[in-house]
């Protein structure tokens, strides 16, 4: 598994912090569990490409925006506080 960030491939390990424009790529034997500060949980399956396009969260108001796109593969999502505050804010 690796991240694509600013045109570079970076190894992804437990504890790696994602940036709003990162792309998560898993191989045939790979998978990734991603926890966001609003308590959203993403499980990325093997042979997947997930682009994080936008992520913003205000921990006081629970307002924010979460936009991502699954370009290939499988994804399971448990939405967090952003979607509970405003369901249309998570895409």
JOPE-V892148 format. One record per residue. N is the residue number from 1. RES is the residue in one small letter. PHI is phi in whole degrees, 0 to 359 (none if undefined). NEAR is the number of other C-alpha atoms within 10 Angstrom. Layout:
n->N res->RES phi->PHI near->NEAR
n->N res->RES phi->PHI near->NEAR
This chain:
n->1 res->x phi->none near->19
n->2 res->x phi->210 near->17
n->3 res->x phi->250 near->23
n->4 res->x phi->256 near->17
n->5 res->x phi->220 near->15
n->6 res->x phi->53 near->10
n->7 res->x phi->79 near->8
n->8 res->x phi->245 near->9
n->9 res->x phi->265 near->14
n->10 res->x phi->237 near->13
n->11 res->x phi->295 near->10
n->12 res->x phi->250 near->17
n->13 res->x phi->228 near->11
n->14 res->x phi->304 near->8
n->15 res->x phi->92 near->8
n->16 res->x phi->296 near->10
n->17 res->x phi->270 near->12
n->18 res->x phi->277 near->17
n->19 res->x phi->251 near->13
n->20 res->x phi->298 near->16
n->21 res->x phi->246 near->15
n->22 res->x phi->284 near->19
n->23 res->x phi->240 near->22
n->24 res->x phi->263 near->24
n->25 res->x phi->235 near->25
n->26 res->x phi->247 near->21
n->27 res->x phi->268 near->13
n->28 res->x phi->300 near->10
n->29 res->x phi->254 near->9
n->30 res->x phi->255 near->14
n->31 res->x phi->201 near->19
n->32 res->x phi->215 near->20
n->33 res->x phi->249 near->12
n->34 res->x phi->235 near->18
n->35 res->x phi->246 near->16
n->36 res->x phi->256 near->15
n->37 res->x phi->294 near->13
n->38 res->x phi->272 near->20
n->39 res->x phi->78 near->13
n->40 res->x phi->291 near->16
n->41 res->x phi->236 near->16
n->42 res->x phi->239 near->16
n->43 res->x phi->240 near->15
n->44 res->x phi->261 near->23
n->45 res->x phi->277 near->22
n->46 res->x phi->298 near->19
n->47 res->x phi->51 near->16
n->48 res->x phi->239 near->21
n->49 res->x phi->227 near->22
n->50 res->x phi->240 near->21
n->51 res->x phi->261 near->19
n->52 res->x phi->271 near->18
n->53 res->x phi->266 near->15
n->54 res->x phi->201 near->16
n->55 res->x phi->212 near->18
n->56 res->x phi->214 near->15
n->57 res->x phi->210 near->16
n->58 res->x phi->258 near->13
n->59 res->x phi->290 near->12
n->60 res->x phi->277 near->6
n->61 res->x phi->265 near->10
n->62 res->x phi->66 near->17
n->63 res->x phi->273 near->17
n->64 res->x phi->173 near->19
n->65 res->x phi->213 near->18
n->66 res->x phi->220 near->20
n->67 res->x phi->234 near->14
n->68 res->x phi->212 near->17
n->69 res->x phi->220 near->13
n->70 res->x phi->270 near->15
n->71 res->x phi->275 near->12
n->72 res->x phi->195 near->15
n->73 res->x phi->97 near->14
n->74 res->x phi->233 near->15
n->75 res->x phi->210 near->18
n->76 res->x phi->241 near->11
n->77 res->x phi->229 near->11
n->78 res->x phi->244 near->11
n->79 res->x phi->288 near->17
n->80 res->x phi->249 near->18
n->81 res->x phi->292 near->20
n->82 res->x phi->301 near->26
n->83 res->x phi->291 near->20
n->84 res->x phi->291 near->14
n->85 res->x phi->288 near->13
n->86 res->x phi->209 near->13
n->87 res->x phi->306 near->13
n->88 res->x phi->285 near->11
n->89 res->x phi->279 near->15
n->90 res->x phi->246 near->17
n->91 res->x phi->229 near->12
